[in-house]
Amino acid sequence: MAHVAVGGTFDPLHDGHKALLRRACELSRNGELLIGLTSDEMVRNKAHEVREFQTRYKEMKRFMRARGINHVIVRLDDPYGPTVSDDFDYIVVSPETHPMALKINKIREEKGRSPIKIVLVDYVLADDGLPISSTRIAEGEIDEHGRVLKNKKI
C-alpha cells in the first residue's frame, strides 16, 4: 500500500492538474494519497488572482470523490508540508514543481530520513503546443482544457 504526496495551488483545476492527480491516484491505489493545498497566505504573491482556500478545497474534494480514492487534503502553510517529516513512498510533481521535490529530499536527507521516490508527470499541452498553466488561463489565453482563446502577442 503506497503512501503518495502531491501538492499545489490547483486554481483553476485544469487538465494539467488533473493529469498530475490521476497519476497520484494510480500510485496510491489501496494506499493513501495526501494532497497538499496551498494556504491563502502562501498564494498572496502569485502572478494572478487565486480563489480562497475553502473554494479550492471544495473543488478538490469533488474531483477526488469522483475517483473513489482514499485521500486526505491538508493545508500547506509552507512549501514542504508533511513531506519533510512523514513517510511517503512517492511524491508526484510536474516539471515546474520538480525542483521543490529535490529540495524536500535534501531536507529529508539532512534529517536522516529516506528520500521519497519522485514521479515526474510531464506538462499537458494546450492546442498551441505550450503547457497548460493557471497563469495562461488567468490571462485569458487558454481555457482549463488548453483550448486557445486568444493569440498571444509577440
N, C-alpha and C positions, 0 to 999 in steps of 0.2 A: 504494500500500500504506500504509494508515493505521497509525499508532503511537498506541495508546489506553491511557489510565491510568484505573484505578478503585481505590478503597481503602476499607478499613473493618475492623471487628472481625468481622463476619459470624458472630455467635453468638447464638442459633442461626441457621443459614442458613434464613431464612424466605422467603415468596413475594415480599415487597418486595425483598429482596436479589437474588432470582433474576431479577426484572424488570430490575433495575439491571445485573446481569451479562449477561443476554440482549441488552440494548441495547448494551453494551460489545462483546459478541461480534459483533453485526451490523456495527458500525462498524469492527471490526478484521479483517473477512474478508480473507484473503490478506495480512494485515499482521501486527502483533504486539500482543498485549494484555499489559499489565503490571498485575498485581493486587497492591496493597499490603495486607498483612495486619498489623494492629497487633500489636506485641510484647506479651508478658506484662507487662512493665514499664509500658507505656502504658495498659493496661486496669485497673490496680490501683485507680483511683478511680471506676470505673463504679458506677452505682447498683445494679447486680445482679451476681451472680457470672458470670464468663466462664470457659469451659473453656480449658485451656492451649493455647499456640500450636501445638504439634505436632498436637493433636487437630483444631483448626480447619483447619490446613494440609492434613491428610489428607482431611478432608471437602470442602474446596475443590477439591483435586486430583481427587477422584472426580467431583464435579459438573462440572468443566471437561473432564475426559477424555471424558465422555459427549457433549460438544458438538463435539469434534474441532477445537478452535480452538488455534492456536499461541499459547501463553501462558507467562508467567513469573510466579511468585509470589515476592515479596520481603517480608522482614520490615521493618515500619515501626517505627523507634525514635524517630521524631518525626512530627509531623502532616503533613509535606510529602513525605518520601521523595525519590526522584529527580526529582519533578516540577518542582522549582525549578532543576535544573541540566541535565537531559536534554531532548532534543527529543521532543515529543509533538504529535500533531495534535488530539487530543480528550482531555478529562477528563470522565468520566461521573459525575454526582452526583445525590443526592436533595435535596429541599428542605432537609433537615437539614444536609447537608454542602456546600451551595451557597456559604455564606459562606467556607468554607475554600478553595474553588476561586478565589474572588475574591481572597483573600489570597495564594494561590500566584501568581496572575497579577501582583499588585502586586509581590511579591518578584522575579518574573522581570523585570518592567519595570525595577526598581531595578538589576538585574544586566545590563541591556541586552539581554535575551532577548525573543523574540517571545512574545506571550500564547498560551495554549492555548485552543482553542475549547471552551467549556463546554456540555455536553449535559445538560440537566436532565430527569430521569425522575421523574414525579410519584409520590407515595405510592400504594401499593396499599392499598386499604381493606379492613378486616375487615367481617364481616357486620353489625356495628353502625354502620358508616359512618365509623369512626375509623381512622386509619392503623395498619397492622400495624407493631409495633415489638418489638424484643428485650426491652425493659422490660415491656411488656404481657404478653409470653409468659412471662417470668420470674415475673411476679406472678400467673400463672395465670388471667388474664382471657380470653386467646385462645390458640389453638394457632398453629403456624407457617403455617397456611393462612388464618388470620383467622377461624376458627370460634369463636364466643363460648363460653367455658367457664363463666363466672360473670358475674353482673351487677355492674357497678361501683357501689359505694355513693357516694351524693352527700352 
